[in-house]
Structures are given as structure tokens and as C-alpha cells.
Amino acid sequence: MGRENELPRGQAEQLLQLIEDCESLFQRIENGEKTDDLADSLKGKLIRIGEKAKIYDIAGKYTAIKIRNQCAHSDNNDDFWQALPELKEQFEKIKKNKRKCQKIINKDSTNKAKRSFEKHADSERFGDKQNRKKTVNALEDAFDNKIDKSDKSEFPSASEMISKTVGNISEETKKYVGDHQGLSEDVQSDILNWSERTSTEVEIETNKHFQKESDFLKQIKKSGGVDFFDHFEKYETAYQSIETADRNFDMQHYKKMLQNDLAKLGDNPDEKDITDYKKAYFQALMKALAKNFNARKADYEQKQIDEKRKKFLEELYKKIENFKKLEQLLQPIINDLGHGYLWDMSNQPFRNFGFDILQKYASLLKNDNALQEFAELLGRQSATSREVEKKIIEEIIIRREFHPQPAQRGNVVGFNYSNEISRVLPSEMALLTDPDLENLFYLKFVEKQLLSYSYSQDVAEIYRETRPKEIEISKTKDETGPIIICVDTSGSMQGVPEQTAKIATFAIAKTAMRHNRKCFLISFSTGIETLDLADFKKTNALETLVNFLNKSFNGGTDAAPALAECLRQLKTENYKNADVLMISDFVMNNLPYNIVTSIEKEKMNGTSFYSLVIGQSANNQAIECFNENISYNPYDESSRKEFHKKIRQIAVKRKKTKTTPTNI
């Protein structure tokens, strides 16, 4: 069962409840109840079960859909009552889902953030574990486009903070997020993490804000009624001096009511009566103070949550917009969109300036098929070598001898699949009697998948024998390798050559991402800068490429340090199997002898060195040590055609070289 058809926990909970409700309704009918309301209620629930069966793989799926259609097309309850015995019999197949549903309901989430929320979130804020699971169910359903709005799980009252957050997200955004399974998981995780974090932060901030008032209330509570009213002015002044105190709260009101009641006691009141009155009015005062305090505290807390929610949603929308841009730029190259990579990248510092430059070079590359093909050529992403190994094995020979029986219709010896009507089982032919399943019969007939009797008029006796046999085992050896790019960033490359170099670099970097290959970038003029793009899923990798694309080309030209660094990288574990490309106009001095000698040694080890010569002013002696020198004159259309032809020739040559078998 594919993930897209799995029954979500919230829907499993609903399905279980529907099945149990239907069981109860069927039982009431068996006990003699037979009303239109009962029929309508049962039909409605059976239809809902059928709707879920259309979306998810459940036991008796086709039966559930069939029942749903019967109920949905039932014009009156007379038809329904007539079909009830058959519906009850078919419903027994649906009941098999009860155990499956309960098993799904009892499971914890596989998503780390959801599982953590379910197990460890604050129970005072988000309810017990059962309520927290229901919160996750409702959160998942909120971003599930397959579920009708009316059928989505509801948030429990304990999850108001989360339900309000989800409620403030537009339906359009929810739909976009729901269309990207990985992104949906990331957004849900962000919402849960924010809710837990914010809940703690707000609680700490609120307690800190009201700390003095809270301490004051605890202090006067200990004083008791007698002491409080005996020193009323002191306590009132202390309360009014607290910054968070409610200036409109009238303590004097309670003092006046106390004085009025004490006056009614006469000139010689009993001391116990005085004490009782003071305690009673003190309790009333404390209750009013606490209610006032808790209301203001809750209001302050809610305002903090609302402000933080507003900020969170603004950031969430920005991340989603950035994700959309990254998706548009990188979807052809990155297969696991939404599983954390682009979502993490969508909140990195480069976002404010990176998209424009990436979009620029993506557009330029789109219009340059030759450079795209050149990028695919580099490295060894499609090259393999075969090794053939000879091995002796024991070959098993199975021999059958058939002995004919007297002439008669063949005996049934088993079953197989066919479209021979004379042999098809009655259970398969029964499909034709049901309009809803008739098309299924024709589909199986066309595909020769109808279960049929297998006959034989002979009895087969099977004999097995073994004999030695020599075989050849072909082993495919993956030759996928990384890429090292040396880019000339000197002043002579300014203008169109610079743009061409950047387009080529961008194309190669994209190819490296698509094939999960390591890529090392060396830019050089009079000195060098190195950018290791070995793991493009590091959060700063794309930013690194953006920085290069934004770089201005200037200075003199000295290729020796760049090639020396390149040769050093070829000795490392990450880049020992790399192809090397130098992009330059090659308006430079001859390469040093030691560099040329080292390049020749690496070529003997299988490393391919390519030069992409931009323009027509190259020093031929500087490029003669490369395996292939490819000219690309961006000013000349005929040069572009020659470039295209050249890379095709190289591709064919490499394919022939690298697929030659080697016998062991």
C-alpha cells in the first residue's frame, strides 16, 4: 500500500466511529425500530464510509463503494428497507477494518516533531496525550487535499493555540502545502515546534510581567481578614504602587460594605462577629482580586501569543514563497523537494539576494543547450565499465515425461490466468452481473487475468538431474565521479566571457546536484579562491554558489596556483576520481613544467582534463596538456555550432572507451 493511500490516524478514528455507529443502527433495526430517521442516519454513515474507501485502501474497499452507491442512489426508503438484508451482509466485510483502525489509532506519529509533541507537550496547555494525538490528527487533515473540508478532523478545545494558527493560514496556501507531501510535514512540524516554544516563552514572560502583583496577592492571602482590614490603607497603597495593578479595582468598596455591616451590630458588638465579618469580606475581596488578576493575565498572555503568531505566520509565508522560488529553480535537479532541504534553505540569509541571481543564470542557461550538454558530459555520471568473470556452477535440469490417460475431458489440476471463457471460474463470470464491476471483468479479460481452471489429460512425472556448467558473470562498475572546475576571473574575462563562464559553472553545479556528485570550484586571477560544494545539502552550499555568481572579474592571470590546488584535490578522498575543467580565455603565459608533468601523470591514472576556451586569443602552448580543448566563441554563431558538434563527438568517444569489457 503506497503512502499516498495510507489511512491517516484521524481518518482511521472517524472510520472506526462510523463502523461502530452503523453496528448500533443495524442492531436497533434488528430490535424492531424502523423509522425514516433511522434509515436516513444509516444511509448517511454508509455513504461516508464509502467516500473514505474511495480515497484509502481499506478492507472491503469495493464493497464499501458499492454500498455507498446503493445508498446514494436510493430514491426512497422503501428501496433501502428492501435492500437492507443484503447491505447488512455486505457490511460484515467492512467491519473487518475495526482492528486495523484501532491499530492505526494507537500508533505514535513517525514524524519526529509530531511524536515529540504527542509524548512530551505541556498537558496544561495542550491537553493529555489523547488530546494531543487528536490535535496532530486535525493538523494533518488540515493540509490533506484529499479530504473534504466537512470531513476533516476537528481540533480539540485544548489546542486552541494551534487551531487558531492553522485557521489564519489561507486555503490557497494550505492547498499548495498539501500538494507537496514533504513540505506539508515540514510546515506541520514548524507549527508544532512554534506552539510549544511560544507557549513556554509566553508563560515565562507573563509570569515575569505579573511577578510583583502575584507576590502581593500571595502576601495578603497569608495576612487573613482581620490584619488586612486593620491595616487596610497600607495594603491598598502597596497594591496601587504595583505597575501591573488594575487602577480601576475598588478596594474601598469592600471596606465600606464591611463598615456598614459592623455598624448594624450595635455599640457593643461581639468580637467573634467582627472577626467573621472581616474574614467574609476578605474572602470576597480576594476572590474578586484573583478573578481580576487572572483575566488580565490571560488577556496579556493572549496578546503575546497573537503578536508572536502574526510574526510566525509572516515568516512562514516568506519561507513558503522562497520555497516556491527554489522549487521553480531547482525542481529539475533535486528529487527530494520538501523533505527538509529546500525548506531549510528557504530561511537562509542568502534569500534576500540569491533568488534574482539564480533566476538570471537559470534563464540564460535555458537558452543555451550546448552548455547544458557540456555540463552533462563532464564527470562520469553515465559511464560504466563491465568486468566479466567466469564461474562453474551446477546446472539443474528438470525433465517431464507425460503419460496419456484414456480419452476423456481433462482433469482439473489447478488454476491459472487466461481469457478463455470456457475455462473461467463462475466467481469471475459473476462480475458481469454487477454494473459497477462489469468494467473490471472486461479489463481482466483484455489483460488475460481472469482466474481459470487448468486441465490436463496427461499425468506428468518430473525428473531432476544436475551437470556442471561454465557461465560468465558480467559486473557493472559505477564510474560516477566528482568535478573540479577552475574558472578564470581575471580582468580579460570581463563582459560576455565572464557571463559565459558563470553560465557554464552554474550548469555544471546544477548537474552535480542532480546526480548527487561532489563539485569543487576554484576561481583564479593572480591568486585563487576555493569553494567546496561537495555536499550541496549543507545549508550554505547554494549561498556559496550565489557568492561566486555575484563575483566581479578583475586582476591579472596566473593559472599555475589553480592547477596546483586542483592536483592537490585529486589526491584527496573526495576528488580522487574527478574530471577537471578549466574555463578561461587562456590569455596567459605557458604553464610551468612541473604542473604539466603532474597533469600528464594524472591523465595516465584516468583523470580527464578539459579546457573550455572562451574566445579566439588563447595561448596554444597553455592548453596542449589537456585531453580535450573545446573552443566556445560567444560572439560567433558558427562557433556555437562547432562547440555543439565537438561535445557530441567527445560523448560518443567516451562511451565507446568506457563500455569496453575487461576479462578477468
MARGU-794472 format. One line per 10 residues: their letters; for each residue x, y, z of C-alpha. Coordinates in Angstrom, 1 decimal, decimal comma. Layout:
A) X Y Z; ...
REM end
This chain:
MGRENELPRG) 0,0 0,0 0,0; 1,5 3,3 -1,1; 2,0 6,1 1,3; -0,5 8,3 -0,6; -3,3 5,7 0,1; -2,5 5,1 3,7; -5,4 5,7 6,1; -4,4 8,7 8,3; -4,8 8,3 12,0; -7,6 10,9 12,2
QAEQLLQLIE) -9,5 9,3 9,3; -9,0 5,9 11,0; -10,6 7,3 14,1; -13,5 8,6 12,1; -13,9 5,3 10,2; -13,9 3,3 13,4; -16,6 5,6 14,9; -18,7 5,3 11,7; -18,4 1,5 11,7; -19,4 1,3 15,4
DCESLFQRIE) -22,3 3,7 14,8; -23,5 1,6 11,9; -23,3 -1,5 14,0; -25,5 0,2 16,6; -28,0 1,3 14,0; -28,2 -2,2 12,4; -28,8 -3,6 15,9; -31,6 -1,1 16,6; -33,3 -2,1 13,3; -33,0 -5,8 14,3
NGEKTDDLAD) -34,6 -5,0 17,6; -37,7 -3,7 15,7; -37,1 0,0 15,1; -37,9 1,0 11,6; -38,2 4,8 11,1; -37,2 7,1 8,3; -34,8 9,0 10,5; -33,1 5,7 11,3; -32,8 4,8 7,6; -31,5 8,3 6,7
SLKGKLIRIG) -28,9 8,1 9,5; -27,7 4,7 8,5; -27,6 5,6 4,8; -25,6 8,8 5,6; -23,0 6,9 7,6; -22,6 4,1 5,0; -22,1 6,8 2,3; -19,4 8,4 4,4; -17,7 5,0 4,8; -17,8 4,6 1,0
EKAKIYDIAG) -16,3 8,0 0,5; -13,4 7,1 2,6; -13,0 3,8 0,8; -12,7 5,7 -2,5; -9,7 7,5 -1,1; -7,9 5,0 1,1; -7,1 1,3 0,9; -9,4 -0,4 3,4; -10,6 -4,0 3,7; -13,7 -4,5 1,6
KYTAIKIRNQ) -13,0 -1,3 -0,4; -15,1 -2,2 -3,4; -17,9 -3,5 -1,2; -17,9 -0,2 0,7; -18,0 1,8 -2,6; -20,8 -0,4 -3,8; -22,8 0,1 -0,6; -22,2 3,8 -0,9; -23,5 3,9 -4,4; -26,6 1,9 -3,5
CAHSDNNDDF) -27,4 4,3 -0,6; -26,6 7,4 -2,6; -28,9 6,4 -5,4; -31,7 5,2 -3,2; -34,7 7,4 -4,1; -36,8 6,4 -1,2; -36,6 4,4 2,0; -38,7 1,6 0,7; -35,9 0,6 -1,7; -33,5 0,9 1,3
WQALPELKEQ) -35,5 -1,3 3,6; -35,8 -3,9 0,8; -32,1 -3,9 0,2; -31,3 -3,9 4,0; -30,5 -7,7 4,4; -28,0 -7,5 1,5; -26,5 -4,3 2,9; -26,1 -5,9 6,3; -24,4 -9,0 4,8; -22,0 -6,8 2,8
FEKIKKNKRK) -21,4 -4,6 5,9; -19,8 -7,6 7,6; -16,8 -7,2 5,3; -16,4 -3,6 6,3; -16,4 -4,5 10,0; -13,0 -6,2 9,4; -11,5 -2,7 9,4; -12,2 -2,2 13,1; -9,0 -3,9 14,3; -6,9 -2,2 11,6
CQKIINKDST) -8,4 1,2 12,6; -7,6 0,7 16,2; -4,1 -0,4 15,4; -3,6 2,9 13,4; -5,1 5,0 16,2; -2,8 3,5 18,8; 0,3 4,3 16,8; 2,5 7,2 17,6; 3,5 9,5 14,7; 6,6 8,6 12,7
NKAKRSFEKH) 7,4 12,3 12,3; 9,9 13,4 15,0; 8,2 16,7 15,8; 4,7 15,2 15,9; 5,9 12,3 18,1; 7,6 14,6 20,5; 4,5 16,8 20,7; 2,3 13,8 21,4; 4,5 12,4 24,1; 6,0 15,5 25,8
ADSERFGDKQ) 4,0 18,6 25,2; 2,7 20,5 28,2; -0,6 18,9 29,2; -1,9 22,0 30,9; -1,5 23,9 27,6; -2,3 21,2 25,1; -4,3 18,5 27,0; -3,5 14,9 27,7; -1,8 12,6 25,3; -5,1 11,5 23,7
NRKKTVNALE) -6,0 15,2 23,1; -2,5 15,9 21,7; -2,9 13,0 19,3; -6,2 14,4 18,2; -4,5 17,8 17,7; -1,9 16,2 15,4; -4,7 14,3 13,5; -6,6 17,6 12,9; -3,3 19,3 11,9; -2,6 16,6 9,3
DAFDNKIDKS) -6,2 16,7 7,9; -6,0 20,5 7,6; -3,2 20,1 5,0; -4,7 17,0 3,3; -6,3 17,9 0,0; -7,9 14,5 -0,5; -10,3 15,1 2,5; -13,4 17,3 2,1; -13,5 20,3 4,5; -16,6 18,9 6,2
DKSEFPSASE) -14,8 15,6 6,8; -11,6 16,9 8,4; -10,8 16,0 12,0; -11,7 18,8 14,4; -9,1 20,3 16,8; -9,9 19,6 20,5; -10,6 22,6 22,7; -7,2 22,2 24,4; -5,4 23,0 21,2; -6,8 26,5 20,6
MISKTVGNIS) -3,4 28,0 20,1; -2,7 25,6 17,2; -6,2 25,6 15,7; -6,1 29,5 15,6; -2,7 29,4 13,9; -3,9 26,9 11,3; -7,2 28,9 10,9; -5,2 32,0 10,0; -3,5 30,3 7,1; -5,2 30,9 3,8
EETKKYVGDH) -6,9 28,0 2,0; -4,8 28,6 -1,1; -1,6 28,2 0,9; -2,9 25,1 2,6; -3,7 23,6 -0,8; -0,2 24,4 -2,1; 1,4 22,9 1,0; -0,9 19,9 0,8; 0,3 19,2 -2,8; 3,8 18,7 -1,5
QGLSEDVQSD) 4,0 15,8 0,9; 7,4 16,7 2,3; 6,7 20,4 2,6; 3,4 19,6 4,4; 5,3 17,6 7,0; 7,8 20,5 7,4; 5,1 23,1 7,8; 3,2 21,0 10,4; 6,5 20,4 12,3; 7,2 24,1 12,3
ILNWSERTST) 3,7 24,9 13,6; 4,0 22,3 16,5; 7,5 23,5 17,4; 6,5 27,1 17,3; 3,4 26,4 19,5; 5,4 24,5 22,2; 8,2 27,1 22,1; 5,9 30,0 22,2; 3,8 28,5 24,9; 6,8 28,3 27,2
EVEIETNKHF) 8,1 31,7 26,2; 4,8 33,4 26,8; 4,3 31,7 30,1; 7,7 32,8 31,3; 7,2 36,3 30,0; 3,7 36,6 31,5; 4,8 35,3 34,9; 7,7 37,7 34,9; 5,4 40,6 33,9; 3,0 40,0 36,8
QKESDFLKQI) 5,5 38,7 39,3; 5,2 41,6 41,8; 1,4 41,5 41,7; 1,4 37,7 42,1; 3,7 38,0 45,1; 1,5 40,7 46,6; -1,6 38,5 46,3; 0,2 35,7 48,0; 1,3 38,0 50,8; -2,1 39,4 51,6
KKSGGVDFFD) -3,7 36,0 51,4; -1,5 35,0 54,3; -2,5 38,1 56,3; -6,0 36,9 56,9; -9,1 39,1 57,0; -8,5 40,8 60,4; -5,0 42,0 59,7; -5,9 43,1 56,2; -8,8 45,4 57,3; -6,9 46,6 60,4
HFEKYETAYQ) -4,1 47,8 58,1; -6,2 48,4 55,0; -4,6 51,7 53,9; -1,1 50,1 53,9; -2,3 47,2 51,7; -4,2 49,5 49,4; -1,2 51,8 48,9; 1,1 48,8 48,3; -1,3 47,4 45,6; -1,7 50,7 43,8
SIETADRNFD) 2,1 51,0 43,7; 2,4 47,8 41,6; 2,9 48,6 37,9; 0,6 45,9 36,6; -2,2 46,6 39,2; -5,7 47,5 38,0; -6,2 51,1 39,0; -9,9 50,7 38,5; -10,3 48,0 41,0; -12,1 49,5 44,0
MQHYKKMLQN) -10,9 48,0 47,3; -12,7 50,8 49,2; -16,0 49,2 48,1; -15,3 46,1 50,3; -14,2 48,3 53,2; -17,4 50,4 53,1; -19,6 47,3 53,0; -17,8 45,9 56,0; -18,2 49,1 57,9; -21,9 49,2 57,1
DLAKLGDNPD) -22,5 45,6 58,4; -20,4 46,3 61,5; -22,5 49,4 62,3; -25,5 47,2 62,4; -24,0 45,1 65,2; -24,6 47,9 67,7; -22,4 49,7 70,3; -21,1 46,6 71,9; -20,6 44,0 69,1; -19,3 40,5 69,8
EKDITDYKKA) -15,6 40,3 68,8; -16,3 37,0 67,1; -18,9 38,6 64,9; -16,5 41,3 63,9; -13,8 38,7 63,0; -16,3 36,7 61,0; -17,4 39,7 59,0; -13,8 40,7 58,3; -13,0 37,2 57,1; -16,1 37,0 54,9
YFQALMKALA) -15,4 40,3 53,2; -11,7 39,5 52,9; -12,6 36,2 51,1; -14,9 38,1 48,8; -12,2 40,7 48,1; -9,6 38,0 47,4; -11,9 36,2 45,1; -12,6 39,3 43,1; -8,9 40,3 43,0; -7,9 36,8 41,8
KNFNARKADY) -10,6 36,8 39,1; -9,5 40,3 38,0; -5,8 39,3 38,1; -6,3 36,0 36,1; -8,4 37,8 33,5; -5,8 40,5 32,9; -3,0 37,9 33,0; -4,9 35,7 30,4; -5,5 38,8 28,2; -1,9 39,8 28,4
EQKQIDEKRK) -0,8 36,2 27,5; -3,2 36,1 24,6; -1,9 39,4 23,2; 1,6 38,0 23,4; 0,5 34,8 21,6; -1,3 36,8 18,9; 1,7 39,0 18,3; 4,0 36,0 18,1; 1,6 34,2 15,9; 1,4 37,1 13,5
KFLEELYKKI) 5,2 37,2 13,3; 5,4 33,4 12,9; 2,8 33,5 10,0; 4,7 36,3 8,3; 7,9 34,3 8,4; 6,0 31,1 7,4; 4,6 32,8 4,3; 8,0 34,2 3,4; 9,5 30,7 3,7; 6,8 29,2 1,6
ENFKKLEQLL) 7,3 31,9 -1,1; 11,0 31,3 -1,0; 10,3 27,6 -1,3; 8,2 28,2 -4,4; 11,1 30,2 -5,9; 13,6 27,5 -5,1; 11,3 24,8 -6,3; 10,9 26,6 -9,6; 14,7 26,9 -10,0; 15,8 23,6 -8,6
QPIINDLGHG) 13,0 21,1 -9,0; 14,5 19,6 -12,2; 17,7 18,9 -10,2; 16,6 18,0 -6,7; 14,3 15,0 -6,4; 13,5 15,2 -2,6; 11,8 18,6 -2,5; 10,0 19,2 0,7; 11,9 16,7 2,8; 13,7 19,4 4,7
YLWDMSNQPF) 16,3 20,5 2,2; 14,6 23,3 0,3; 12,5 24,1 3,4; 15,7 24,7 5,5; 17,3 26,6 2,6; 14,2 28,9 2,2; 15,1 30,6 5,5; 18,8 31,1 5,0; 20,5 34,6 4,9; 21,1 34,4 1,1
RNFGFDILQK) 17,4 34,5 0,4; 17,3 38,3 0,1; 19,7 38,4 -2,9; 20,2 34,9 -4,1; 17,0 34,3 -6,0; 17,5 37,0 -8,5; 21,0 35,9 -9,5; 19,9 32,3 -9,6; 16,9 33,2 -11,8; 19,1 35,2 -14,1
YASLLKNDNA) 21,5 32,3 -14,8; 18,8 29,7 -14,9; 17,2 31,8 -17,7; 20,5 32,3 -19,5; 21,2 28,6 -19,3; 17,8 27,6 -20,5; 18,6 29,4 -23,8; 22,0 27,7 -24,2; 21,5 24,0 -25,0; 25,2 23,5 -25,9
LQEFAELLGR) 26,4 24,5 -22,4; 23,7 22,2 -20,9; 25,0 19,3 -22,9; 28,6 20,1 -22,0; 27,7 20,1 -18,3; 26,1 16,6 -18,7; 29,3 15,4 -20,4; 31,6 16,2 -17,5; 32,2 13,7 -14,8; 31,3 10,1 -15,2
QSATSREVEK) 27,7 10,1 -14,2; 26,6 7,9 -17,1; 29,8 5,9 -17,8; 30,2 2,3 -16,6; 32,8 -0,4 -17,2; 32,0 -4,1 -17,3; 34,1 -6,8 -15,8; 33,4 -10,4 -16,9; 34,1 -13,3 -14,5; 33,9 -17,0 -15,4
KIIEEIIIRR) 32,4 -19,3 -12,8; 31,5 -23,0 -12,7; 28,0 -23,8 -11,4; 25,8 -26,9 -11,0; 23,1 -26,7 -13,6; 19,8 -28,3 -12,6; 17,9 -29,9 -15,5; 14,2 -30,6 -14,9; 12,7 -33,1 -17,3; 9,0 -34,0 -17,6
EFHPQPAQRG) 7,5 -37,2 -19,1; 3,8 -37,2 -19,8; 1,8 -40,4 -19,7; -1,6 -40,2 -21,5; -4,8 -41,2 -19,8; -7,8 -42,8 -21,5; -9,7 -40,3 -23,7; -11,9 -38,1 -21,6; -12,3 -34,4 -20,6; -9,1 -33,3 -18,9
NVVGFNYSNE) -8,9 -33,4 -15,1; -8,7 -30,1 -13,2; -5,1 -29,9 -12,0; -5,0 -26,3 -10,8; -5,8 -22,7 -11,8; -4,1 -20,1 -14,0; -5,0 -16,8 -15,6; -6,5 -16,6 -19,1; -9,3 -15,0 -21,1; -10,7 -18,4 -22,4
ISRVLPSEMA) -14,4 -18,0 -21,4; -14,9 -21,8 -21,4; -12,4 -22,2 -18,5; -13,2 -19,0 -16,5; -14,3 -19,6 -12,9; -18,0 -18,8 -12,0; -16,9 -16,2 -9,4; -15,2 -14,3 -12,2; -18,2 -14,5 -14,5; -20,3 -13,1 -11,7
LLTDPDLENL) -18,6 -9,8 -12,2; -20,8 -9,4 -15,3; -24,0 -9,4 -13,2; -23,0 -6,2 -11,3; -23,0 -3,0 -13,4; -20,4 -1,5 -11,1; -18,0 -4,4 -11,6; -18,7 -5,2 -15,2; -15,8 -2,9 -16,5; -13,5 -4,8 -14,1
FYLKFVEKQL) -14,4 -8,1 -15,9; -13,6 -6,6 -19,3; -10,3 -5,2 -18,1; -9,3 -8,6 -16,7; -10,4 -10,2 -20,0; -8,3 -7,9 -22,1; -5,3 -8,4 -19,9; -5,9 -12,2 -19,7; -6,1 -12,0 -15,9; -9,4 -14,0 -15,4
LSYSYSQDVA) -8,9 -16,8 -12,9; -9,5 -20,1 -14,9; -9,4 -23,8 -14,5; -6,3 -25,6 -15,6; -7,0 -29,1 -17,2; -4,7 -31,9 -18,2; -5,2 -35,2 -19,9; -1,7 -36,4 -19,1; 0,0 -37,2 -15,8; 3,4 -35,7 -15,7
EIYRETRPKE) 6,3 -37,4 -14,0; 9,2 -35,0 -13,2; 12,9 -36,0 -13,2; 15,7 -33,8 -12,0; 19,4 -34,1 -12,8; 22,5 -31,9 -12,4; 25,5 -31,2 -14,6; 28,4 -28,7 -14,3; 28,2 -25,6 -16,5; 30,6 -22,7 -17,1
IEISKTKDET) 29,0 -19,2 -17,1; 30,2 -15,6 -17,4; 29,1 -13,1 -14,8; 29,1 -9,5 -16,0; 29,8 -7,0 -13,3; 28,8 -3,4 -13,8; 31,2 -1,0 -12,1; 29,8 2,5 -11,4; 32,2 5,2 -12,6; 30,3 8,2 -11,3
GPIIICVDTS) 32,8 10,8 -10,3; 33,1 14,4 -9,0; 34,0 17,5 -10,8; 36,7 20,1 -10,2; 36,2 23,4 -12,0; 38,9 26,1 -12,4; 37,4 29,4 -13,5; 39,5 32,3 -14,8; 38,2 35,5 -13,0; 40,8 37,9 -14,4
GSMQGVPEQT) 40,1 41,3 -16,0; 40,4 39,9 -19,5; 37,3 37,8 -18,9; 35,0 40,8 -18,2; 31,8 41,1 -20,2; 30,4 38,3 -22,3; 33,2 35,8 -21,5; 32,6 36,3 -17,7; 28,9 35,7 -18,3; 29,6 32,6 -20,3
AKIATFAIAK) 32,0 31,2 -17,6; 29,3 31,8 -15,0; 26,6 30,1 -17,1; 28,8 27,1 -17,6; 29,7 26,9 -13,9; 26,0 27,2 -12,9; 25,1 24,4 -15,4; 27,8 22,1 -14,0; 26,8 22,8 -10,4; 23,2 22,0 -11,2
TAMRHNRKCF) 24,3 18,8 -12,9; 26,4 17,9 -9,8; 23,3 18,4 -7,6; 21,1 16,3 -9,9; 23,5 13,4 -9,8; 24,5 13,8 -6,1; 28,1 14,4 -7,2; 30,8 16,3 -5,5; 31,9 19,6 -7,0; 34,9 21,8 -6,2
LISFSTGIET) 35,2 25,3 -7,6; 38,5 27,1 -7,9; 38,4 30,8 -9,1; 41,7 32,3 -10,1; 43,3 35,5 -11,3; 46,6 36,4 -9,7; 45,5 34,3 -6,6; 42,9 31,7 -6,0; 39,7 31,2 -4,1; 38,2 27,8 -3,4
LDLADFKKTN) 34,6 26,8 -2,9; 33,9 23,2 -1,9; 30,4 22,2 -3,0; 31,0 18,6 -2,0; 27,7 18,4 -0,1; 25,1 20,5 -1,7; 22,7 19,8 1,1; 24,7 21,8 3,5; 22,7 24,9 4,4; 25,4 27,3 2,9
ALETLVNFLN) 26,1 25,5 -0,3; 23,8 27,4 -2,5; 24,8 30,6 -0,9; 28,4 29,7 -1,8; 27,4 29,4 -5,5; 25,4 32,6 -5,3; 28,5 34,4 -4,0; 30,5 33,2 -7,0; 27,9 34,3 -9,5; 27,9 37,7 -7,9
KSFNGGTDAA) 31,7 38,0 -8,1; 33,3 40,7 -10,3; 36,1 39,5 -12,6; 39,3 41,6 -12,4; 43,1 41,3 -12,0; 45,8 39,5 -13,8; 46,0 35,8 -14,9; 48,1 33,1 -13,3; 46,7 29,6 -13,8; 49,5 27,7 -12,1
PALAECLRQL) 48,2 28,1 -8,4; 44,8 27,0 -9,5; 46,0 23,9 -11,3; 48,3 23,1 -8,3; 45,3 23,2 -6,0; 43,4 21,1 -8,5; 46,2 18,5 -8,5; 46,2 18,5 -4,7; 42,4 17,9 -4,6; 42,9 14,9 -6,9
KTENYKNADV) 44,9 13,3 -4,1; 42,0 13,6 -1,6; 39,3 11,0 -0,9; 36,5 13,3 -2,2; 38,1 14,2 -5,5; 40,4 11,3 -6,5; 38,1 10,3 -9,4; 37,3 13,8 -10,5; 37,1 15,2 -14,1; 38,8 18,6 -14,3
LMISDFVMNN) 37,6 21,5 -16,3; 39,4 24,9 -16,7; 37,3 27,7 -18,1; 39,3 30,7 -19,4; 40,2 32,8 -22,4; 43,7 31,3 -21,9; 45,3 34,7 -22,5; 48,2 33,7 -20,2; 51,8 32,6 -20,0; 52,8 29,0 -20,6
LPYNIVTSIE) 52,1 26,6 -17,8; 55,1 25,6 -15,6; 56,9 22,4 -16,5; 56,1 20,7 -13,1; 52,4 21,4 -13,5; 52,3 20,0 -17,0; 54,2 16,9 -15,8; 51,8 16,3 -12,9; 48,8 16,7 -15,3; 50,3 14,0 -17,6
KEKMNGTSFY) 50,7 11,6 -14,6; 47,1 12,2 -13,6; 45,9 11,6 -17,1; 47,6 8,2 -17,0; 45,6 7,4 -13,9; 42,4 8,0 -15,8; 41,7 11,6 -15,0; 40,2 13,7 -17,9; 41,4 17,3 -18,2; 39,2 19,6 -20,3
SLVIGQSANN) 39,6 23,2 -21,3; 36,7 25,4 -22,3; 38,4 28,1 -24,3; 36,3 31,3 -24,5; 37,2 33,5 -27,4; 39,9 33,2 -30,0; 43,0 34,6 -28,3; 44,2 31,5 -26,4; 47,9 30,6 -25,9; 48,0 27,2 -27,6
QAIECFNENI) 51,0 26,1 -25,6; 49,0 26,6 -22,4; 46,2 24,2 -23,5; 48,2 21,5 -25,2; 48,4 19,3 -22,0; 44,6 19,0 -21,8; 42,8 15,8 -23,0; 40,2 17,9 -24,9; 40,3 21,6 -25,8; 36,8 22,9 -26,6
SYNPYDESSR) 36,5 26,4 -28,2; 33,5 28,5 -27,5; 33,2 31,9 -29,0; 30,1 33,6 -27,6; 30,3 36,2 -30,3; 30,2 33,8 -33,3; 27,1 31,6 -34,1; 29,2 29,2 -36,2; 31,5 28,7 -33,2; 28,5 27,7 -31,1
KEFHKKIRQI) 27,6 25,0 -33,7; 31,2 23,7 -33,8; 31,1 23,6 -30,0; 27,9 21,6 -30,0; 29,4 19,2 -32,6; 32,6 18,8 -30,5; 30,9 17,8 -27,3; 28,8 15,3 -29,1; 32,0 13,7 -30,5; 33,6 13,6 -27,1
AVKRKKTKTT) 30,5 12,0 -25,6; 30,5 9,2 -28,3; 34,2 8,6 -27,8; 33,9 8,3 -24,1; 31,0 6,0 -24,3; 33,0 3,6 -26,6; 36,0 3,8 -24,3; 34,3 3,2 -21,0; 32,0 0,3 -22,1; 34,8 -1,9 -23,4
PTNI) 34,6 -5,2 -21,5; 37,7 -6,3 -19,5; 38,1 -10,0 -19,0; 39,4 -11,2 -15,6
REM end
